[in-house]
Each structure stands twice: as C-alpha cells, then as structure tokens.
C-alpha cells in the first residue's frame, strides 16, 4: 500500500530494496532444495523446484542456473526434446553466460572452452586501467 501511495519516498525505496532481497532469498532456497533433490535423484521434485524458480523468480540471479539444471535433469531422464527446448531458451536469453556453456557440454561432451590463465586475466585488467582517461 505504501509503495503505491508514496512511491518516491525514502521508505518506499528502502521497501523495494528489501523486497528484492526477500525474493532473492526465496529463489535461493528453491535452488538449494532443488540441488538436494538432484543429489538424491528425486528428479520430479527437482524439476518442480527449478520450474518454480523459472516461473516465479525469473528476475533473480538464479534463473540461469535453474534453466541449466532443468537441461541436466531432462537429459538425464531421457527427455532430450525437453532438454533441447530449455537449452534453447537459456541460449536465447543468456547465450554468453557460463551456465549456457555448461548446458552445451551436456549435449556435446567433447566441447571445451578456452581457459584464461590468471596471468592473462591480470594483464587484461591492467590494460583496461591504462586505457581509462581521467578528466
């Protein structure tokens, strides 16, 4: 109610931020339980948990992992078509992410990603700092 009536107040901004934290915590809990069900090979229960994240918590950081876990489970239980559909969704929305690369590995076991060494990573960061121009 307060968010609707007074949307630009400090209290409303704080309430929105706290609501975001709560939603992230709820998604994290679903992911935790889903991973537990995967470990114990309760596939249907795990699918339900990950689908809950996809349907209700799609604005959280857990959406990519939830989609990847669905790909893994569908592939594991032999529902290759469903795994491909979820992988296509993951690729379309998060194609450059690490979870998509992991999902690609589910279908193509010989797929290897280029590993960046710590030295290369450090030199890349140093180069970025050199290019920053301070006014």
N, C-alpha and C positions, 0 to 999 in steps of 0.2 A: 504494500500500500504506500509506504513512504517513498519507495523508489519511483512510483508513478506520480505521486503528488509533488514531490520535491526532487526532481532528477538531477539538478545541478548543485546540490549542496555537498558539503564535505562528508556528511553522514551517508548520503546516497552513494558517493564514490567509494567510500570505505565498505559499505554493504555489498556493492557489486564485486569488489575485490575479494571479500570474504566468501561470497557465494561461489566465485570461481575456484577458490581453494577447496571448498567443500565438494564441488563437482569433481575436481581432480582427485581428491581423496577417495571418493566413491568409485571412480573409474579404476584407480589403483587397486582397490580392494577386489573388484571384479576380476582384474587381471591376475592378482595373487591367487585367488581361488581357482581361476581357470587353469593357471600353470600347475597347481596342485592336482587338479583332475587329469591333466595331461600326464603327469608323472605316474599317477596311479592307473592310467589307461582307462579312465572313465570318459570315453570320447563324447558321448551325447551331452553329458553335464558340462564338459569343457566347451563344446560348441555353443551351448546355451549362454555360458558366461561371456564368451568372446563376442557373440552376436549382441548381447546386451550392451557391451561397450560400443560396438559399431552403431547400434540404433539410438542409444541414449546419450552417449558421451563422445560424439564424433568431433567435438571441438577441443578435446584434450590431447595431450602428447601421446596417449596410449593407443590411438586409433591405428597407427601404422603397425604396431606390434600385434594388435588384435587381429588385423587382417592377415598378417603373416602367419599367425598361429592357426587361423582358420584354414589357410592354404596347407599347412603342415598336416593338420588333422584330416582334412578331406582327402589328401593324397594318401595318408597312412591307412585310412579305412577303405580306400579303393574308389572313392568318388572323384575321379580325375576331372570330370567335366565341371563339377562344383569348385574344385581347387583352381582350375583354369579361370573360371569366372571371377573368383575372388582375387586371384593374382592379377587379372586384367584391371580390376578396379584399383588395386594397390598401385599398379604400374601407371595407370592414367593419372591418378591423383598425387602419387608420391614416387614417381619414377626415378628420381635421383637419390633416393634415400637408401640407407643401409638395409632396412627391412625388405625392400623390394629386391635387392641383390641376394639376400638370403632366400627369398621365395624363388628367385630364378634358379638358385642352386638346388632347390627341391626337385625341379623338373630336369635340370641339366647338371648331373653330378660332377662332370669334368670342368664346370665353369670356375674360373679363377679370377679374382680381382687383383688389380695391381696394388701391391703393398707399398706404402710410402714409409721410408725409414725415418727415424727420429731426426737424423741429420738433414734430410731433405725438407722435413716439416719445419725445422728451425730456420733453415735458410730461406724458405718461403715466407715465414713470418717476418724475419729480419728485412727482407726485400720490400715487404708491404710497408713496414715502418719507414724505410728510407724514402719511399715514394710519397709519404704524407707531407703535404705542404702546410706549414703553419702561417697564418696571416697575422 
